[in-house]
Amino acid sequence: MQSPDLTLYHLGAACSLVALLALEESGCDYHLASPFVAEGEKRAEFLAANPTGQVPCLLVDGRPLTETAAILLYLARLYPDRLLLPLNGELFHDAGIEAELIYCSAGIQPWVRQIVVPRYFIDDPQQWDRVRQLGRLKLHERLSVINSRLPEGAWRYGEWSTIDGYLFWLTMNAVLEGVEQRGIERCIGNAVRTLARPALLAATRRAELAQARLFGVDSQPSHWAQRLSPRPVLDRFCKAMGQPLLPL
Ligand SMILES: N[C@@H](CCC(=O)N[C@@H](CS)C(=O)NCC(=O)O)C(=O)O
């Protein structure tokens, strides 16, 4: 079967980083696109394909596929030999993997959003600190559940899978947003090990090239809407974890 033409709409260190890492781990050919034409202005063709305006959105031969969990399942089934997820065709086993992906996107990620964008939850700025603090507590509680499923010093399912990529993104945000680290040590260990994966560096470099192509060679755009590279956020996470920065 011929590989479809894949284009990922992606933004810096947003959750589309999880899909970007999966694409890179798959070894397939793909393109990167930005949802923005300019600061504050989303691309008309992006909004036509994906009216929610959210990333990630994967164009598969021009057809949009949204939702991180669905994109990860699609890529794992498209490239079964790359073992992006440990699916084996047994209904209940595979449903368990799907449940964990949905737990990441619907059970954990909304608490990242509550911390990062409290104005989506309450319009009174005086309450934002409180909303963020409650978000930190819930994010910790939800990650603790995964923490208890993680083997010490090993990936979630033995070999690296895109669930580890998802946990990387969730845990990085938790650490950078000041969530209590006690009780989520295995998630943190998992995220630190993901920092060393060649695919993360390759994904970062690919995003930097796309960013330069779309917005000019200035690789430090002033506005986040022009940023495809996750590097500034990855650098902060490396520093927070006492790890070497990803090479340029
Ligand atoms: N349920 C979606 C959530 C996607 C999502 O929250 N995307 C955020 C970035 S992490 C976004 O595009 N925010 C910009 C916006 O809402 O306009 C998924 O799992 O993919």
The ligand as an SDF file (V2000), in Angstrom:
LIG
                    3D

 20 19  0  0  0  0  0  0  0  0999 V2000
   -8.9590   17.0400   22.4860 N   0  0  0  0  0  0  0  0  0  0  0  0
   -7.9430   17.6150   21.6570 C   0  0  0  0  0  0  0  0  0  0  0  0
   -7.4070   18.8470   22.3460 C   0  0  0  0  0  0  0  0  0  0  0  0
   -6.6080   19.7030   21.4010 C   0  0  0  0  0  0  0  0  0  0  0  0
   -6.1510   20.9860   22.0620 C   0  0  0  0  0  0  0  0  0  0  0  0
   -6.4920   21.3050   23.2150 O   0  0  0  0  0  0  0  0  0  0  0  0
   -5.3460   21.7790   21.3270 N   0  0  0  0  0  0  0  0  0  0  0  0
   -4.8440   23.0280   21.8510 C   0  0  0  0  0  0  0  0  0  0  0  0
   -3.3160   22.9870   21.9430 C   0  0  0  0  0  0  0  0  0  0  0  0
   -2.7600   21.8620   23.1700 S   0  0  0  0  0  0  0  0  0  0  0  0
   -5.1750   24.1530   20.8820 C   0  0  0  0  0  0  0  0  0  0  0  0
   -5.1820   23.9800   19.6760 O   0  0  0  0  0  0  0  0  0  0  0  0
   -5.4200   25.3300   21.4440 N   0  0  0  0  0  0  0  0  0  0  0  0
   -5.6630   26.5100   20.6480 C   0  0  0  0  0  0  0  0  0  0  0  0
   -7.1120   26.8560   20.5840 C   0  0  0  0  0  0  0  0  0  0  0  0
   -7.9320   26.2180   21.2860 O   0  0  0  0  0  0  0  0  0  0  0  0
   -7.4180   27.7670   19.8120 O   0  0  0  0  0  0  0  0  0  0  0  0
   -6.8300   16.5780   21.4220 C   0  0  0  0  0  0  0  0  0  0  0  0
   -6.6690   15.7010   22.2680 O   0  0  0  0  0  0  0  0  0  0  0  0
   -6.1410   16.6250   20.3870 O   0  0  0  0  0  0  0  0  0  0  0  0
  1  2  1  0
  2  3  1  0
  2 18  1  0
  3  4  1  0
  4  5  1  0
  5  6  2  0
  5  7  1  0
  7  8  1  0
  8  9  1  0
  8 11  1  0
  9 10  1  0
 11 12  2  0
 11 13  1  0
 13 14  1  0
 14 15  1  0
 15 16  2  0
 15 17  1  0
 18 19  2  0
 18 20  1  0
M  END
$$$$
